[in-house]
Amino acid sequence: MPQRPQALFALTAEYVPQVFPPEVLARLREAVDIDPALVAEDLTDPRLEEVLARTEILVTGWGCPRLDAAVLDAAPHLRAVLHSAGSVKSFATPELWRRGVAVSSAAVANAQPVAEYTLAMILLAGKDLFAARDRLRTERAFPGWGLVPGIGNHGRRVGVIGASRIGRRVIDLLRPFDLRVSLTDPYVDEAGAAALGVPLLPLDDLLRTSDIVTVHAPETPETRHLVGRRELSLMPDGAVLINTARGALVDHEALTAELRTGRLCAILDVTDPEPLPADSPLYDLPNAFITPHLAGSQGNEAARLGLVVAEEAERLVTGGALANPVDPGALGREA
């Protein structure tokens, strides 16, 4: 292997040991010359001037500072940014691509636990598990051993909003189950949906014909309150809305009003704002199940992100192409 290129961590320091546990860090250090004790949280710090001047690869992550022209001027040899998280929107600037810096993201790895969370929630919602748990807590007795009407996952209709990485992975994970899955996405045509093995529907039709709707679209000006009062009114009685994308895609005022009627249920891992105010009625509504933005990589899942970066570093130093490049032209329609 050729001489290892100089690399530098640029993220919130506390995340380094979680995303790069010993075995993953060792693999990364075989490919690049990087000091895990030197983590740049502020790339304008004068103490970093010398190392930045030699840096060829930035290993970024949550909390990475903005990579603007001034920072890039201080790193004249920079040729790649390997991001150990999902979206690069918070720190990437057009200057990166103007200077020909390659950018890679571990979004594909972060999609896996979100899709797994979504799969679990779809199956549990189909069994009406959350309401059943609450009834059992209150009544301390089974309702009886007979069949419970209106629940179950045989033929239940699931609508996926957004063929993002996560949306596609959810569709893939749902294949073994006896569910009827449909998709809506303005950037997917009939042929694209057929390749995914699902019918493509307009949003209104998907909402009308789905027992469970799961949101996986990016947050853009066009998608803010994508699911609002009118859209919620289209959903059939007893339907469930799952949101693991961004809170702003759902109009929370409209959702709260709909949930208060008892007609729908909601499972929200993301909210708007985040976290919700302490007096939000969503905390207390029995048909709202809220989790604290934990669908994405947590605990030992974070190592999967670091592994993607280590693999990308290996490709770089051996002359290979990045497996997970960020397309700057697609950023406007990504999370």
Sequence and secondary structure as in RCSB ss.txt:
>XXXX:A:sequence
MPQRPQALFALTAEYVPQVFPPEVLARLREAVDIDPALVAEDLTDPRLEEVLARTEILVTGWGCPRLDAAVLDAA
PHLRAVLHSAGSVKSFATPELWRRGVAVSSAAVANAQPVAEYTLAMILLAGKDLFAARDRLRTERAFPGWGLVPG
IGNHGRRVGVIGASRIGRRVIDLLRPFDLRVSLTDPYVDEAGAAALGVPLLPLDDLLRTSDIVTVHAPETPETRH
LVGRRELSLMPDGAVLINTARGALVDHEALTAELRTGRLCAILDVTDPEPLPADSPLYDLPNAFITPHLAGSQGN
EAARLGLVVAEEAERLVTGGALANPVDPGALGREA
>XXXX:A:secstr
     BEEEES GGGHHHHS HHHHHHHHHHSB  TT B S TT GGGHHHHHH SEEEE TT     HHHHHT 
TT  EEEESSS  TTT  HHHHHTT EEEE HHHHHHHHHHHHHHHHHHHHTTHHHHHHHHHHH S   SS  TT
  STTEEEEEE  SHHHHHHHHHHTTSSEEEEEE TT  HHHHHHHTS B  HHHHHHT SEEEE     TTTTT
SB HHHHHHS TT EEEE S GGGB HHHHHHHHHTTS EEEESS SSSS  TT GGGT TTEEE  S SS  GG
GHHHHHHHHHHHHHHHHTT   SSB  GGGGGG  
